Amino acid sequence: MKKHIALGLIAGTAAAAIMLSGFDSAMTVQELHRKSQEAQAAKNSATVSMQMEADAALQIGTESSTATKASLNGNADLTISYTLDPFQMKMEGNVKGTALGNTVDAKLSEYFVTDDDGSGIIYANLDTGNGGSWEASRIGKDQMRTVKEALAASKSGDYSKLKEQGFDAQALLDQVEKVTTLTPEAVTAGNQECYEMTSTISGSLLSGMLTDVMNSSLSNASGDGLDDQKRQIAETILKSLSVVTKEDYNTETFLPVHMEMDLSGSDFSGLVSRIESLIKAGYTGSTSEPPQLSVTVNTLRASADYDFDTPVSIEVPEDARNTPVSESGLSADAVKDKAAGTGADQLTPGTDSQQET
């Protein structure tokens, strides 16, 4: 699952980061996408500074005076740097949150690098105040190939490789462009003159995106595909969402400058329905009625700022490199036991993982 989430984060971030001479009032959304892809095709690295914020309230029970209430809130500040050839990624930042009386305040460090044999390795450390501990897991060569093809397609606009795997990314982009508009005047973002695109992506479109991905071979890219039940749950939740986006692109270079994504206007009925079904399952055989649930989402949004000019250098810390790498889904403990009998050097990747652009 960690591998799935990590790949999802990487693929999602790279896709967002890889999409727009002076301001041209005749510019179209389609032309801006094309020019941005051309501009980014010449870039091998970038740094993305991301901020995420959530604030919600949960109430279990219909009567306000007797209901159980809890706040759900959190924020994250992450810096993601990457190079594409060879593919390497570093993500660092802080995550804070409170949910159902539990508080988390942690520092996240994660590296995703290409090993000498073409496979990938993810190193992750979540430090909650005690220094944390590194975990490492390998991504197979075939999975890495799929990830790289997806990133290359997003960067170049050539989606033929993805279509061979059953995912028509161009058709998906066409759908998004239909609900995207370009502001008639230039805006200022990060002290730069920019084109600004805005869109509202419906839950049905989001659900359709998931279906398209799951019906393609990309669903196995992380090694953790969704089964039918989880897929239905995900589709139900997505259908109740609405995503408002804003993207700013430099009018001279057509490179992304700033992005905002806001889900606060969603009704979240699909999520509430799913949680209620889990609660009801716990009342099976009971004479008591399960409580009703309500969720109020005040804020759920994310933003990102892009830097394509500062050179990126990624070097995995020595203590992370010395962590035994979990192979083929083995737990870290199992790998350590195996390493004790076979020699840790057979499971620990080489240390040459620095790339500067």
LINNOR-V765660 format. One record per pair of residues at least 12 apart in sequence whose ideal C-beta (glycine too) atoms are under 8 Angstrom apart, sorted by the first residue. I is the first residue (numbers start at 1). J is the second residue. D is the distance in Angstrom with one decimal. If there is no record, write none. Layout:
# LINNOR-V765660
i:I j:J d:D
i:I j:J d:D
This chain:
# LINNOR-V765660
i:1 j:224 d:6.0
i:2 j:122 d:7.6
i:2 j:124 d:6.7
i:2 j:135 d:7.6
i:2 j:137 d:7.1
i:3 j:122 d:6.4
i:3 j:137 d:5.7
i:3 j:139 d:6.7
i:3 j:222 d:5.6
i:3 j:223 d:6.0
i:3 j:224 d:6.1
i:4 j:222 d:4.2
i:4 j:223 d:7.4
i:4 j:224 d:3.7
i:6 j:110 d:6.6
i:6 j:112 d:6.5
i:6 j:122 d:5.2
i:6 j:124 d:7.1
i:6 j:222 d:8.0
i:7 j:139 d:7.4
i:7 j:143 d:7.9
i:7 j:147 d:6.5
i:7 j:221 d:6.4
i:7 j:222 d:4.2
i:8 j:222 d:7.1
i:9 j:91 d:7.3
i:10 j:82 d:7.9
i:10 j:89 d:5.7
i:10 j:112 d:5.9
i:10 j:147 d:7.3
i:11 j:147 d:6.5
i:11 j:150 d:6.0
i:11 j:151 d:7.3
i:11 j:221 d:7.8
i:13 j:48 d:6.1
i:13 j:50 d:7.5
i:13 j:80 d:5.6
i:13 j:304 d:8.0
i:14 j:82 d:6.8
i:14 j:151 d:5.1
i:14 j:154 d:6.3
i:15 j:150 d:7.7
i:15 j:151 d:7.9
i:15 j:154 d:4.8
i:16 j:48 d:7.9
i:16 j:256 d:8.0
i:16 j:259 d:6.1
i:16 j:304 d:6.6
i:17 j:46 d:5.8
i:17 j:48 d:5.3
i:17 j:256 d:6.3
i:17 j:304 d:7.4
i:17 j:306 d:6.0
i:18 j:37 d:7.4
i:18 j:40 d:5.2
i:18 j:151 d:7.2
i:18 j:154 d:4.5
i:18 j:155 d:4.7
i:19 j:33 d:6.3
i:19 j:36 d:5.5
i:19 j:37 d:7.1
i:19 j:40 d:7.9
i:19 j:154 d:7.3
i:19 j:247 d:7.1
i:19 j:256 d:6.4
i:20 j:32 d:4.3
i:20 j:33 d:7.0
i:20 j:35 d:6.3
i:20 j:36 d:3.9
i:20 j:39 d:7.9
i:20 j:195 d:5.4
i:20 j:197 d:7.2
i:20 j:247 d:7.2
i:20 j:249 d:2.6
i:20 j:250 d:7.5
i:20 j:254 d:4.7
i:20 j:255 d:7.4
i:20 j:256 d:6.7
i:21 j:251 d:6.9
i:21 j:252 d:5.7
i:22 j:193 d:7.7
i:22 j:251 d:5.7
i:22 j:252 d:7.0
i:23 j:185 d:7.5
i:23 j:186 d:4.1
i:23 j:193 d:6.4
i:23 j:195 d:7.0
i:23 j:251 d:4.8
i:24 j:251 d:7.7
i:25 j:184 d:6.5
i:25 j:185 d:7.9
i:27 j:182 d:6.3
i:27 j:195 d:6.3
i:28 j:182 d:6.9
i:29 j:177 d:5.1
i:29 j:180 d:4.9
i:29 j:181 d:7.2
i:29 j:182 d:5.4
i:29 j:197 d:6.2
i:30 j:177 d:5.9
i:32 j:182 d:6.6
i:32 j:195 d:5.8
i:32 j:197 d:6.8
i:32 j:249 d:6.4
i:32 j:254 d:7.1
i:33 j:157 d:7.6
i:33 j:173 d:7.2
i:33 j:177 d:7.0
i:34 j:157 d:6.5
i:35 j:254 d:4.3
i:36 j:249 d:5.8
i:36 j:254 d:4.8
i:36 j:255 d:6.9
i:36 j:256 d:6.9
i:37 j:155 d:6.7
i:37 j:156 d:6.3
i:37 j:157 d:4.1
i:38 j:157 d:7.8
i:38 j:254 d:7.4
i:39 j:253 d:5.7
i:39 j:254 d:4.4
i:39 j:255 d:5.3
i:40 j:155 d:5.5
i:40 j:255 d:6.5
i:40 j:256 d:7.9
i:40 j:308 d:7.7
i:41 j:155 d:5.8
i:41 j:156 d:5.4
i:43 j:255 d:7.4
i:43 j:308 d:5.2
i:44 j:83 d:5.8
i:44 j:84 d:5.3
i:44 j:85 d:5.7
i:44 j:357 d:5.0
i:45 j:81 d:7.3
i:45 j:82 d:6.4
i:45 j:83 d:4.4
i:45 j:84 d:7.0
i:45 j:308 d:7.7
i:45 j:311 d:7.2
i:45 j:312 d:3.9
i:45 j:357 d:4.3
i:46 j:81 d:7.4
i:46 j:82 d:6.4
i:46 j:306 d:6.1
i:46 j:307 d:6.4
i:46 j:308 d:4.9
i:46 j:312 d:7.1
i:47 j:79 d:6.6
i:47 j:80 d:7.1
i:47 j:81 d:4.5
i:47 j:306 d:7.6
i:47 j:307 d:4.5
i:47 j:310 d:6.0
i:47 j:312 d:6.2
i:48 j:79 d:7.4
i:48 j:80 d:4.6
i:48 j:81 d:7.7
i:48 j:304 d:5.3
i:48 j:305 d:7.2
i:48 j:306 d:5.7
i:48 j:307 d:7.6
i:49 j:77 d:7.8
i:49 j:78 d:7.6
i:49 j:79 d:5.4
i:49 j:80 d:7.9
i:49 j:304 d:6.7
i:49 j:305 d:4.7
i:49 j:307 d:7.5
i:50 j:76 d:7.4
i:50 j:77 d:7.5
i:50 j:78 d:4.6
i:50 j:79 d:7.5
i:50 j:80 d:6.5
i:50 j:93 d:7.7
i:50 j:302 d:6.5
i:50 j:303 d:7.1
i:50 j:304 d:4.8
i:51 j:75 d:7.3
i:51 j:76 d:7.2
i:51 j:77 d:5.6
i:51 j:78 d:7.9
i:51 j:302 d:6.8
i:51 j:303 d:5.1
i:51 j:304 d:7.7
i:52 j:74 d:7.9
i:52 j:75 d:6.3
i:52 j:76 d:4.4
i:52 j:78 d:7.6
i:52 j:301 d:7.5
i:52 j:302 d:4.5
i:53 j:74 d:7.7
i:53 j:75 d:4.8
i:53 j:299 d:5.6
i:53 j:300 d:7.6
i:53 j:301 d:5.7
i:53 j:302 d:7.5
i:54 j:72 d:7.0
i:54 j:73 d:6.0
i:54 j:74 d:5.1
i:54 j:75 d:7.2
i:54 j:97 d:7.5
i:54 j:297 d:8.0
i:54 j:299 d:6.3
i:54 j:300 d:5.1
i:55 j:71 d:7.8
i:55 j:72 d:7.7
i:55 j:73 d:4.5
i:55 j:297 d:7.7
i:55 j:298 d:4.5
i:55 j:299 d:4.2
i:55 j:300 d:7.7
i:56 j:71 d:7.5
i:56 j:72 d:4.4
i:56 j:73 d:6.9
i:56 j:295 d:6.1
i:56 j:296 d:6.3
i:56 j:297 d:4.6
i:56 j:298 d:6.4
i:56 j:299 d:7.8
i:56 j:300 d:7.3
i:57 j:69 d:6.8
i:57 j:70 d:7.4
i:57 j:71 d:5.7
i:57 j:72 d:7.1
i:57 j:295 d:7.3
i:57 j:296 d:4.6
i:57 j:298 d:7.3
i:58 j:70 d:4.7
i:58 j:71 d:7.7
i:58 j:72 d:5.9
i:58 j:100 d:7.7
i:58 j:293 d:7.4
i:58 j:294 d:7.7
i:58 j:295 d:5.6
i:59 j:293 d:7.3
i:59 j:294 d:4.8
i:59 j:295 d:7.7
i:59 j:296 d:7.7
i:60 j:279 d:7.9
i:60 j:291 d:4.9
i:60 j:292 d:7.6
i:60 j:293 d:5.6
i:61 j:291 d:4.8
i:61 j:292 d:6.7
i:62 j:291 d:7.7
i:62 j:292 d:5.2
i:67 j:291 d:7.8
i:68 j:291 d:7.8
i:70 j:99 d:7.3
i:70 j:100 d:4.9
i:70 j:101 d:6.9
i:71 j:98 d:6.3
i:72 j:97 d:7.9
i:72 j:98 d:7.3
i:72 j:99 d:5.0
i:72 j:100 d:7.6
i:73 j:97 d:6.5
i:73 j:98 d:5.6
i:73 j:99 d:8.0
i:74 j:95 d:7.1
i:74 j:96 d:6.0
i:74 j:97 d:2.7
i:74 j:98 d:6.9
i:74 j:99 d:7.5
i:74 j:104 d:7.5
i:75 j:95 d:7.9
i:75 j:96 d:5.7
i:75 j:97 d:7.3
i:76 j:93 d:6.2
i:76 j:94 d:6.9
i:76 j:95 d:4.6
i:76 j:96 d:7.4
i:77 j:93 d:5.0
i:77 j:94 d:5.5
i:78 j:91 d:5.9
i:78 j:92 d:7.1
i:78 j:93 d:3.5
i:78 j:108 d:7.2
i:79 j:91 d:7.3
i:79 j:92 d:5.5
i:79 j:93 d:5.8
i:81 j:312 d:4.8
i:81 j:314 d:6.3
i:82 j:312 d:7.0
i:82 j:314 d:7.8
i:83 j:312 d:5.6
i:83 j:314 d:6.6
i:83 j:355 d:4.8
i:83 j:357 d:5.7
i:84 j:151 d:6.5
i:84 j:152 d:7.9
i:84 j:155 d:7.1
i:86 j:113 d:7.9
i:86 j:114 d:4.5
i:86 j:355 d:6.3
i:87 j:112 d:7.8
i:87 j:113 d:7.8
i:87 j:114 d:5.1
i:87 j:120 d:7.5
i:87 j:144 d:7.6
i:87 j:147 d:7.4
i:87 j:148 d:5.9
i:87 j:151 d:7.1
i:88 j:111 d:7.6
i:88 j:112 d:7.0
i:88 j:113 d:4.8
i:88 j:114 d:6.5
i:88 j:314 d:4.6
i:88 j:353 d:6.7
i:88 j:355 d:5.5
i:89 j:110 d:7.8
i:89 j:111 d:7.0
i:89 j:112 d:4.2
i:89 j:113 d:7.6
i:89 j:314 d:7.4
i:90 j:110 d:7.4
i:90 j:111 d:5.4
i:90 j:314 d:4.8
i:91 j:108 d:6.9
i:91 j:109 d:7.5
i:91 j:110 d:4.5
i:91 j:111 d:7.8
i:91 j:112 d:8.0
i:92 j:107 d:7.7
i:92 j:108 d:6.8
i:92 j:109 d:5.2
i:92 j:110 d:7.6
i:93 j:107 d:7.5
i:93 j:108 d:5.7
i:94 j:106 d:7.2
i:94 j:107 d:5.6
i:94 j:108 d:7.3
i:95 j:107 d:7.8
i:95 j:108 d:5.7
i:104 j:128 d:7.0
i:105 j:128 d:7.1
i:105 j:129 d:7.3
i:106 j:126 d:5.3
i:106 j:127 d:6.1
i:106 j:128 d:4.6
i:106 j:129 d:7.8
i:106 j:132 d:8.0
i:107 j:126 d:7.6
i:107 j:127 d:4.4
i:107 j:132 d:7.6
i:108 j:124 d:7.8
i:108 j:125 d:7.5
i:108 j:126 d:5.7
i:108 j:127 d:7.8
i:109 j:123 d:8.0
i:109 j:124 d:7.2
i:109 j:125 d:4.5
i:109 j:127 d:7.3
i:109 j:132 d:7.9
i:109 j:317 d:7.9
i:109 j:320 d:8.0
i:110 j:122 d:6.9
i:110 j:123 d:6.8
i:110 j:124 d:4.7
i:110 j:125 d:7.4
i:111 j:123 d:4.4
i:111 j:124 d:7.9
i:111 j:314 d:7.0
i:111 j:316 d:4.9
i:111 j:320 d:6.5
i:111 j:353 d:7.8
i:112 j:139 d:7.9
i:113 j:314 d:7.2
i:113 j:316 d:6.2
i:113 j:349 d:7.9
i:113 j:353 d:4.6
i:114 j:144 d:6.8
i:115 j:138 d:7.6
i:115 j:349 d:5.0
i:115 j:350 d:7.2
i:116 j:349 d:7.6
i:116 j:350 d:5.6
i:116 j:352 d:7.8
i:117 j:141 d:7.1
i:118 j:141 d:4.8
i:118 j:144 d:6.4
i:118 j:145 d:7.8
i:119 j:138 d:5.6
i:119 j:139 d:6.1
i:119 j:140 d:5.9
i:119 j:141 d:5.0
i:119 j:144 d:5.9
i:120 j:138 d:7.0
i:120 j:139 d:3.6
i:120 j:143 d:7.3
i:120 j:144 d:4.5
i:120 j:147 d:7.4
i:121 j:136 d:6.0
i:121 j:137 d:7.3
i:121 j:138 d:5.6
i:121 j:139 d:7.0
i:121 j:325 d:5.9
i:121 j:349 d:5.4
i:122 j:136 d:6.8
i:122 j:137 d:5.4
i:122 j:138 d:8.0
i:122 j:139 d:6.6
i:123 j:135 d:7.4
i:123 j:136 d:4.9
i:123 j:316 d:5.9
i:123 j:320 d:4.2
i:123 j:321 d:7.7
i:123 j:323 d:6.7
i:124 j:136 d:7.7
i:125 j:320 d:7.0
i:134 j:319 d:6.1
i:134 j:320 d:4.5
i:134 j:323 d:4.3
i:135 j:323 d:6.8
i:135 j:326 d:7.3
i:135 j:332 d:5.5
i:136 j:320 d:7.0
i:136 j:323 d:4.5
i:136 j:324 d:6.9
i:136 j:325 d:4.5
i:136 j:326 d:6.4
i:136 j:332 d:7.7
i:137 j:325 d:6.7
i:137 j:326 d:4.2
i:138 j:325 d:5.3
i:138 j:326 d:6.8
i:138 j:327 d:5.5
i:138 j:328 d:7.7
i:139 j:222 d:7.9
i:139 j:223 d:7.4
i:140 j:223 d:7.0
i:143 j:220 d:7.6
i:143 j:221 d:5.5
i:143 j:222 d:6.7
i:143 j:223 d:6.0
i:146 j:165 d:7.3
i:146 j:217 d:7.3
i:146 j:218 d:6.3
i:146 j:220 d:7.8
i:146 j:221 d:4.2
i:147 j:221 d:5.9
i:149 j:161 d:4.5
i:149 j:162 d:6.7
i:149 j:165 d:7.8
i:150 j:162 d:6.4
i:150 j:218 d:6.8
i:150 j:221 d:7.4
i:153 j:169 d:6.2
i:154 j:169 d:8.0
i:159 j:173 d:7.9
i:162 j:216 d:7.6
i:162 j:218 d:7.2
i:165 j:216 d:5.2
i:165 j:217 d:4.2
i:165 j:218 d:5.8
i:166 j:215 d:6.1
i:166 j:216 d:3.5
i:166 j:217 d:5.8
i:166 j:218 d:7.7
i:167 j:212 d:6.0
i:167 j:213 d:6.2
i:167 j:215 d:7.9
i:167 j:216 d:3.7
i:167 j:217 d:7.9
i:167 j:218 d:5.3
i:168 j:212 d:6.9
i:172 j:209 d:6.2
i:172 j:212 d:6.4
i:175 j:205 d:6.1
i:175 j:208 d:7.7
i:176 j:199 d:6.6
i:176 j:201 d:6.7
i:176 j:205 d:7.5
i:179 j:199 d:5.1
i:179 j:200 d:6.0
i:179 j:201 d:6.3
i:179 j:202 d:7.5
i:179 j:205 d:7.4
i:180 j:197 d:5.4
i:180 j:198 d:7.1
i:180 j:199 d:4.0
i:181 j:197 d:7.0
i:181 j:198 d:5.7
i:181 j:199 d:7.2
i:182 j:195 d:6.4
i:182 j:196 d:7.3
i:182 j:197 d:5.5
i:183 j:195 d:7.4
i:183 j:196 d:4.4
i:183 j:197 d:7.7
i:183 j:198 d:7.1
i:186 j:251 d:6.0
i:187 j:248 d:6.4
i:189 j:248 d:3.9
i:189 j:257 d:4.9
i:189 j:258 d:4.3
i:190 j:248 d:7.8
i:190 j:257 d:5.1
i:190 j:258 d:5.9
i:190 j:305 d:6.2
i:192 j:248 d:7.9
i:192 j:250 d:5.2
i:192 j:251 d:8.0
i:192 j:257 d:5.4
i:193 j:250 d:7.2
i:193 j:251 d:4.8
i:193 j:252 d:7.6
i:194 j:248 d:4.0
i:194 j:249 d:5.7
i:194 j:250 d:5.9
i:194 j:251 d:6.1
i:194 j:257 d:5.4
i:194 j:258 d:7.5
i:195 j:248 d:7.1
i:195 j:249 d:4.8
i:195 j:251 d:5.9
i:196 j:246 d:6.5
i:196 j:247 d:7.0
i:196 j:248 d:5.2
i:196 j:249 d:7.8
i:197 j:245 d:7.8
i:197 j:246 d:7.4
i:197 j:247 d:4.7
i:197 j:249 d:7.4
i:198 j:244 d:7.5
i:198 j:245 d:6.7
i:198 j:246 d:5.2
i:198 j:247 d:7.8
i:199 j:244 d:7.5
i:199 j:245 d:5.0
i:200 j:242 d:6.4
i:200 j:243 d:7.2
i:200 j:244 d:5.2
i:200 j:245 d:7.8
i:201 j:242 d:7.2
i:201 j:243 d:4.4
i:201 j:244 d:8.0
i:201 j:245 d:6.8
i:202 j:242 d:6.1
i:203 j:238 d:5.6
i:203 j:239 d:4.2
i:203 j:240 d:5.5
i:203 j:241 d:4.6
i:203 j:242 d:6.2
i:203 j:266 d:7.5
i:203 j:270 d:7.7
i:204 j:239 d:6.1
i:206 j:238 d:4.3
i:206 j:239 d:7.5
i:206 j:241 d:5.8
i:206 j:243 d:6.9
i:207 j:235 d:4.7
i:207 j:238 d:4.4
i:207 j:239 d:4.8
i:210 j:231 d:7.5
i:210 j:234 d:5.9
i:210 j:235 d:6.0
i:210 j:238 d:6.0
i:211 j:235 d:6.9
i:214 j:226 d:6.4
i:214 j:231 d:5.8
i:223 j:329 d:7.5
i:233 j:274 d:5.8
i:236 j:270 d:4.4
i:236 j:273 d:6.9
i:236 j:274 d:6.4
i:237 j:270 d:4.3
i:237 j:271 d:5.0
i:237 j:274 d:6.3
i:238 j:270 d:7.2
i:239 j:270 d:5.7
i:240 j:266 d:6.3
i:240 j:267 d:5.5
i:240 j:268 d:5.8
i:240 j:269 d:4.6
i:240 j:270 d:3.6
i:240 j:271 d:6.7
i:241 j:263 d:5.9
i:241 j:266 d:4.4
i:241 j:268 d:7.4
i:241 j:270 d:7.6
i:242 j:263 d:7.0
i:242 j:265 d:5.4
i:242 j:266 d:4.9
i:242 j:267 d:7.9
i:243 j:261 d:6.0
i:243 j:262 d:7.3
i:243 j:263 d:5.6
i:243 j:266 d:7.8
i:244 j:261 d:7.4
i:244 j:262 d:4.6
i:244 j:263 d:7.8
i:244 j:265 d:6.5
i:245 j:259 d:7.1
i:245 j:260 d:6.8
i:245 j:261 d:5.2
i:245 j:262 d:7.7
i:246 j:258 d:7.9
i:246 j:259 d:7.0
i:246 j:260 d:4.4
i:247 j:259 d:5.0
i:247 j:260 d:8.0
i:253 j:308 d:8.0
i:255 j:306 d:6.9
i:255 j:308 d:5.2
i:256 j:306 d:4.6
i:257 j:305 d:7.2
i:257 j:306 d:6.0
i:258 j:303 d:7.2
i:258 j:304 d:7.1
i:258 j:305 d:5.5
i:258 j:306 d:7.2
i:259 j:303 d:6.5
i:259 j:304 d:4.6
i:259 j:306 d:7.7
i:260 j:301 d:6.9
i:260 j:302 d:7.4
i:260 j:303 d:4.7
i:260 j:304 d:8.0
i:261 j:301 d:6.3
i:261 j:302 d:4.9
i:261 j:303 d:7.3
i:262 j:300 d:7.4
i:262 j:301 d:4.3
i:263 j:297 d:7.8
i:263 j:300 d:4.4
i:263 j:301 d:6.7
i:264 j:297 d:6.2
i:264 j:298 d:7.0
i:264 j:299 d:5.5
i:264 j:300 d:5.2
i:264 j:301 d:6.1
i:266 j:297 d:6.9
i:266 j:300 d:7.5
i:268 j:295 d:5.7
i:268 j:297 d:5.7
i:271 j:295 d:7.0
i:272 j:293 d:5.8
i:272 j:294 d:7.1
i:272 j:295 d:5.3
i:275 j:293 d:5.7
i:275 j:295 d:7.8
i:276 j:290 d:7.4
i:276 j:292 d:7.4
i:276 j:293 d:5.1
i:279 j:291 d:6.9
i:279 j:293 d:6.7
i:311 j:356 d:5.9
i:311 j:357 d:5.6
i:312 j:355 d:7.6
i:312 j:356 d:7.2
i:312 j:357 d:5.6
i:313 j:354 d:6.3
i:313 j:355 d:7.0
i:313 j:356 d:4.3
i:314 j:353 d:7.0
i:314 j:354 d:6.5
i:314 j:355 d:5.9
i:315 j:353 d:6.5
i:315 j:354 d:4.4
i:316 j:351 d:7.7
i:316 j:353 d:4.9
i:318 j:351 d:7.6
i:321 j:348 d:7.0
i:321 j:349 d:6.8
i:321 j:351 d:5.3
i:321 j:353 d:7.5
i:322 j:348 d:6.5
i:323 j:348 d:7.5
i:324 j:336 d:5.3
i:324 j:338 d:7.9
i:324 j:339 d:4.8
i:324 j:344 d:6.0
i:324 j:347 d:5.0
i:324 j:348 d:6.3
i:325 j:347 d:5.3
i:325 j:348 d:6.4
i:325 j:349 d:6.3
i:327 j:347 d:6.7
i:335 j:347 d:6.1
